[in-house]
Amino acid sequence: MSVPTILISGGGPVGLTLAGLLDVGRGDCRVVVVEPHEPPRWNPAETGLRVYALSRSSQHALDRAGAWPPIAARRASPYERMRVWEGDAPGGLGSIEFDCAEIGEPNLGHIVEDVLIRDALLERLAGSARVRVVTGTAIDAIDVRRDAVVAALSNGETVRAQLVVAADGARSPVRTMLGLPTVARGYGQHAIVTHVVTERPHERTAWQRFVPGGPIALLPLADGRSSVVWSLPTARAEALAAASDEDFIAALEDATGRVLGRLGPISPRGRFPLQVLHAMRYCCPRGVLVGDAAHVVHPLAGQGMNLGLADAACLAGEIDRALVNGLDVGDLAVLRRYERRRKADNVDMLVALDALHHLFRLPGAAAVLRAVGLSVVDTAGPAKRWFARRALGLHLDCEGYRGTDDRAAA
């Protein structure tokens, strides 16, 4: 019997993590990853603009895939507390603080660059006998047959696989080729991202303030700066993106309430539109969705990448189980087990974040109710611990894709 081939469209962190997990699985398979763009190289002299707040479950998945040790050795910034507030300053009515000590964890997660995750995974996969990564190449067309999917690549190559995985983002071309429908809605917002020098140290703390127009977060970086993620109505975001550094910093200081003192200088700014998206079905015969191809959430809690990496870990587990048991990895029964395990968790997070977004956009008397609600949760130990453990992904069962040793907690 020939060794099954799994074709992954998308060489971002989710697609590459899935490839890494399949590479260390018990079942025998071949993996082909195709990525339309040439991967950017990690720069040790400058922190990449796009960063993620990785949860413990994401850390475990990356560790199992063989990428966490080099990530941690290069530049991963652990954060131990998270302070969220609405109003003038944290600590009063309308604020909540999470501390890793309250749940017996060494930290609440790590701030890690997108480019560093990709770089570490690509280095890890470069020596694999199972995995082939093809960059500068896209899937132009797919033909789903009874026993295989045949993909035509933009470099002229044809790949015959038992399963195609769409890990190619919110605008996933492969999802469209598979005919898997989505529901989506724009928020009328853009997020501005930049890195900023702060007068006071960030104290390994993630700071988030809810202000009119959207939340603003200051995430602690390993070099002492903070990464800014600021959600704003589109017109205001466009104006601030085009503003001078001095005008932008003045607006930034006002929005953060100078919780970390005076700010500046800043790095180059970027911005991206915000939306909510969810696929009505995650799979079809010989095709399956992971990451942003399946779901996109508001960034206010930094959970988008964590959901995607949980998808990768879960799908890798289901594929490996099928391989070990001699099952067809592209069979709908195998893929639906993955869908059932991940869809409920993803929908729960999507609905919760969408509700929070709308709650904090309500004016007037709603501000008093929000302030009371945050303060009540802050004083309720069991509720705080539940939220913290869920944000860390400690409730997830990733089919044994856990850290290989205690390095994961370092």
N, C-alpha and C positions, 0 to 999 in steps of 0.2 A: 504494500500500500504506500502511495506517495505521501510525503510530508506535507501537511496543509500549509498554505500561504495565507497570511493576513496582511492586507493592504491598508495602511493608515494614511489618510489625507490630512496633512497639517503637521509641521515640525515645530510647533510651539511647546510649552512646558507639558501640556496634557498629552499630546500625541507622543512626545518623546518619553514621557514617564510610562505610558502604556507599553511602548516598545521595550523599555528597560525592564519592566515587570515581567513581560512575556519572555524576555531573554533568560531570566533566572527561574522561570517556572519549571515544573516537573515534566510537563508534556512537551513533546517535540513539535516544533513548528518553524516556519520561516516568516520573517517580518520584513516588509518593504514600507518605508516611510517616504512619502513624497512631499516636498515643500516648495511652493512657487518662488520663494525669495531666497537669496543667499543669506545665511545666518550672520547677524552682527557678532563681532568679537567682543568679549568682555575686556574692559579697560581697567587695569588695577589702579590707574591714577585718577579716575573719575567715576563716581557713582552714577549708574544709568538712571534715566529719568523715570522709567516705569518700574514701580516696586509693588510687592505684594506683602500682606500680613499673613504669613503662613501659619496654619494651625498645627497642633501636634500630630493629627492624623496625616496631614500633608507631609510633614517632616518624616513620619514613619514610611510613607509611600516612597518618598525620594531616597530614603536610606536603603530600603529594600531594593530599589532600582540601581543602587550603587553610586548615587550622585550626592547624597547629603554630606559625607565627609569632606570632599573638595569644596562644596559650597560653604560649609561652616569654617573651613580653614582659610578661605579667601575673604569673604565679607558678608557675614550674616549678623544682623543686629537684634539680639534678644530684647524683648520688652517685658517688664515685670508687672506693670500696672496700666490700667486704662481709666482715664478720668473723662467723664461725659457730663456736660452741663448745658443749661439754657438760662441765660441771664448774664449778670455782670461778671461773676467769677465762680470757679468750681468750689465745692465744699459747703455751699449753702443750700437753701431750698431749691429744688429743681436740678439736683446733680446726683451723680452716682459714681462710685469708684469700685473697680475690680482690682484685686491684688492676687498674684499667683500663690501667695502664702495661704490664702483662705481655702484653696482647693488642694494644697499639698503638692504643687507643681513648681519646678524651678523657674518657669517663666510662663507667659501667656502666649508665646509664639515668637516668630522672628520676622523682621523686615528684610526681604531679599529682593534683589534686582531680577527682573525678567531675563535680561541678557545673561546673567550669571547662571541661572537655572538651565537655560538652553545650552550654554557653553559647557557646563559640567556634564550634562546628559550626553551631548554630542561627543565629548572626549571619552566618556564611559562606553558609548556604543561603537566607537571607532574600532575597538578591538574585538567586537562580537563576531562570531561565526554565523549567528542566526539572523542578525539584523543588518539590513542595508538601508542607508539613508541617502536619498537622491534629492539634492537641492537644485533650485532654479528650474523646477519641473512641476507641472500641475496635471491633474486628471482632466482631460478634455471631454471624455465621454465614458459611460459605463453601460455594459450590456449584462443584465441580470438573467442568468440561466438557471435551470433546475439544479445543477450540481456545482455551479461556480459563477463568479462575476468576472467579466473580462473588461479591463480598463485600458483605454487608449490614453497614453501620456503625451504631453506636449513635446517631449524630446523624440517622439516617433516610436517609443517602446510600447509594447503591449504586455500587460501583467494579468495573468490568470490567477485568481485567488478564491479561497472558499468564503472569505468575509472581507468586506470593505468597511472601514471605520471612518466616519466623518468627524475629524478633530480640527476642522478648518474654519472655526470662528462663527460669529453671529450671522454673517452673510453666506454661510456655507454653500458653495456650489454643489458639493456632493449630496447634501441634504435635498437640494432642489432636484438633482438627477434621480434620487431615490423616490421622489414624490412624497416626502414626509412633510405634512403641513405644520405651520406654526401660528400662534396668536402673538401679536406684538403691539406695543403702544409706546410712543415716545413720551418722555417726561417734560419736554419743552425746556430742558436743561442741558448744559455742558459742564463737564468737570475740568477745571484748570489744575495742572500738576506742575510743580517746580520743587527745587530744594532751596532751603534758606538757612543762613547763619542766624543763630539766636543769641541774645544777650545772656540769658540764663541757660544752664544745662538742661537737657530734656529729661534727665533723671530716669532713663530707660522707661519712659512713660509715653503712651499714646494719648494725645489730648484731642478731644473732639467737642466742638461747640456747635449748637444749633442756633442759627441766626436767620432772620427773614431772608428768604430766597433759597436756603439750603444749608446743609451742614458743612463745616470746615474742619479738617483733621490735620494734626501735626504728628507725623510718625517718626520715631527716633531712628537715626541712621548711625552706622558704626563710626563714621568720621566726626560725629558730634553735631552735625547739622540735623535738620528735621525736613522730612518730605511733606509737602503740602498737597492735599487733595481737597479741592474747594468746589462744591456743587452750586451752580448759579443758573438763574434764568438765562436762556441763550443770548439775548441781546446784551445783558450785563457781562456775560462771560466774553463775548466778542470784543466788547469795549475794553475790558481789563486785559485781555490777551494782547491788544494793540497798544496799551498804555505804556508810558515810560516806566523804567524800573522804579523811579522815585514815587510816582503816582501809585503804582501797583503795591509797593511796600507800605505806603500810607494806608491804603485800603485793607491790606492784609493785617496790619497792626490793629486797625479798628475792628476787623472781623474776629480776631483772636482775643480781643480784650487785653492784649499785651501780656498774656499769661506766661510767656517766656521772655518778657521784656522787649526791648527794641529789636527790630528784625533787619536783616540785610547784611551783605549782598545776597542776591538770588541767582540761581542757575537759569539757563534758558527755559522758557515756559512752553508747555504743550496743552492741548485741550482735546476732548473727545465728547461726542453726544451721548446722552444717557437714555436708556430705554429698558423696558421689561419685555422679555421674550420667552416663550415656552413652546416646545414642540408638542403637538397633540399626541404623537407616537414617537417613541425613541428608536423603534426598530421596524424592520420589514425583512422578508427572507433575504439573507446574505448581506444585509446592511444594518448599521447601528450608529447612533449619535452619542458623542460625549462632549463635555465642556460647553463652551458657548454655542456650539452648533445645536445643543439641546435646550439650553436655558441661559438667560442673561438676567442678572438682578441689579438693583441699585447698589452703588458702591459704598453706601453710608456705613456698613458694618464690615467692609473688606472681605466678604465671603465668596466672591465670584470664583477666584482661582481655587479656593479650598473645595468648593463643590465640584469643580472640574477634576481635580486630582482624586477626589473620592470616587468619581465616576470611573477614572482610569483604574484605580485599585480594585473596584468591584468588578468591572468588566474583565480585567486580567484574571481575577479569581474564577469567574464563570467560564472563561475560555480555557483556562488551565484544567479545571475540573472536567470539562468536556473532552479535552485532549487525553487526559489520563484514562478516562472511561471509554475511549474509542468512539465518541459521539462527533457528529458533524458540527463544527463551530459556527457555521452559518445557518444552522437550523433555527427556526423561529422559536421553538421551545427553549433552546439555550439562551437566546437573546432576550426573551421575555422574562426570564428569571432575573437578568440584570435590570431590565426596565422596572420590574416590580420592586426590586430592592432600592433603587435610586430615585424613582419618580416621586414617591411620597415625601422623602426627605427634601428633595429639591423644591417641590411645590410648597411645603411648609415654610421653607426659608424665603422663597419668592413672595409668598403672601404676607409673611411677617414684615419683610423689609418694605414692601409696597405700602402696607398699612402704616408703618412708622413714617415713611416719606410723607404720606398724606396727613397724618396726625400732626406732624411738626410744621405743616404748611397752613394749618388752621389758625385764624387770627383770634384776637379778643379773649373771651373768657376761656377758650381752650388752653391758653398758656397757663392758667392757674391749675387746671386739671392735669396738664402734663407735668408741671412742677411737683404737684402732690404725688403723682404716680411714680416719678423718678425717685423721690425721697422715700416713699414707702418701700419700693424694691431695694433701695440702698440699705435700709435697716432690717430687711428680711433676709437673714443669713441663708436659709435653704433655697430661696428663690434666686439669690445672687449666685450661689454655687451652681445651681442648675443651668443658668444662663452661661456662666463661665465655662463649664464643662462641655456644654453643647457647642459653644464657639470654638473650643479647642478640638472638637470632633471626637471627644472621648467616648461618645455614645455609639460610634460607628464600629461595625464588624467588617473588616476588609479581607476576610478569607485568609488570614494568616500573613497578609502583607504588612507586617509590623517591622519595627527597627530590628536590625540584626544583632545589636548589643546595646549597652548603656550609653554609647556615643550619642544616641538620638536625643538624650535628655540634656546633653552638655550645652 
